[in-house]
Amino acid sequence: MTKIDLRPALAKMLPYAPGEQPPPGKFIKLNTNENPYPPAPAVVSALQEAATGPLNRYPDPMANAFRRAAADALGLPGPEWVLAGNGSDDILTILVRGFVGEQEKLRLPYPSYILYRTLADIQAANWEQIHFLDGWHLPTHFTNADDDLRLVFLPNPNSPSGTVVAPEQISEIASALPCPLVVDEAYADFADSNCLDLVQKHDNLLVTRTFSKAYGLAGIRFGFLVAQPALINRLASIKDSYNCDYLSIVAATAAISQQDWLTEVVAKLKQTRQRMEQRLTEMDFHVTPSQANFVWAQHPQGQHQELYDFLKKNQILVRYMDFPDWGDGIRISVGTDQQIDACMMMIERFFQ
Ligand SMILES: *Cc1c(COP(=O)(O)O)cnc(C)c1O
């Protein structure tokens, strides 16, 4: 071992590979579930104004302006129920750092968001994947109270499936678990239900949200956690002091106050999602009904990797995903109608 090696525990870690981010303009980009529409106009003007703001000063360490706006917009009991993060990935990092020690265990469903595993690996912790049952239901052993279990993640809606576990069931899961349950609601703005209300009922139920998807602000990096105030305070003590910068706080504060805009954009994307699901079904794909801004599609002929390559050669970027012991498929983000028409036409051509 040379002196510049990282900790030995990191030798076996699975690095998380984010979706490709090519230079703008080259591809129709349907691979990382960003919003194809720009953010609300009020967000852009708030940012323009902020550019002449106090950039020489450190930002508010707790992003209190945002916390107040979020509590108002989402009907939370108060700002002390909110913790702001540099993207929800920052929140996930804080949670793993705070709850899971070396050799202790976090649990996640499978297939789902792979980043949780990487966070456990960085911590020299263990992870355990519990396979979804047919129909994307969770088996009863998802709530097993193992001695070393410290944290459970549940993306809801899930990726890549876009499916939702009902809040009533999540409430039961939280009650049964001996540790915190993190419901990752990155896509909840597109879903018919969410777990925000349950946070008041369960001190071990935590909800994370992001501005990267429905709010159209992936470039800004802002996410947040909703949990009971005592826990928010504890977690605040282990985050980076200035984890959110001034401009992102301004943008997120303006964005969360634009719920009418959000409703409108989400309605538009859901309409496009429905057209996508229909077109893919007509082309014989098995399509999982989605409550997110992407669609998971599997074709009986397989050839998903080949389809991905063909689309990419034709300037359309989707996500090919292969889950060992489970299967593979194509995840397509909901774009504009025009982008989706182009993508569907190209898929049709592939199968001709
Ligand atoms: C996109 C995504 C996130 C990451 O959100 P950021 O706020 O951009 O860090 C978190 N969880 C899931 C399941 C996601 O798909």
The ligand as an SDF file (V2000), in Angstrom:
LIG
                    3D

 15 15  0  0  0  0  0  0  0  0999 V2000
  -32.7010   12.4280   -8.2950 C   0  0  0  0  0  0  0  0  0  0  0  0
  -32.8070   11.6970   -7.0180 C   0  0  0  0  0  0  0  0  0  0  0  0
  -32.2950   12.2240   -5.8400 C   0  0  0  0  0  0  0  0  0  0  0  0
  -31.2520   13.3090   -5.8760 C   0  0  0  0  0  0  0  0  0  0  0  0
  -31.6970   14.5300   -5.7720 O   0  0  0  0  0  0  0  0  0  0  0  0
  -30.6870   15.7560   -5.6820 P   0  0  0  0  0  0  0  0  0  0  0  0
  -31.4970   16.7080   -4.8890 O   0  0  0  0  0  0  0  0  0  0  0  0
  -30.4520   16.1870   -7.0930 O   0  0  0  0  0  0  0  0  0  0  0  0
  -29.4320   15.3630   -4.9810 O   0  0  0  0  0  0  0  0  0  0  0  0
  -32.5160   11.5700   -4.6420 C   0  0  0  0  0  0  0  0  0  0  0  0
  -33.1970   10.4010   -4.6160 N   0  0  0  0  0  0  0  0  0  0  0  0
  -33.6770    9.8390   -5.7410 C   0  0  0  0  0  0  0  0  0  0  0  0
  -34.4160    8.5450   -5.6540 C   0  0  0  0  0  0  0  0  0  0  0  0
  -33.4840   10.4650   -6.9720 C   0  0  0  0  0  0  0  0  0  0  0  0
  -33.9000    9.8950   -8.0900 O   0  0  0  0  0  0  0  0  0  0  0  0
  1  2  1  0
  2  3  1  0
  2 14  2  0
  3  4  1  0
  3 10  2  0
  4  5  1  0
  5  6  1  0
  6  7  2  0
  6  8  1  0
  6  9  1  0
 10 11  1  0
 11 12  2  0
 12 13  1  0
 12 14  1  0
 14 15  1  0
M  END
$$$$
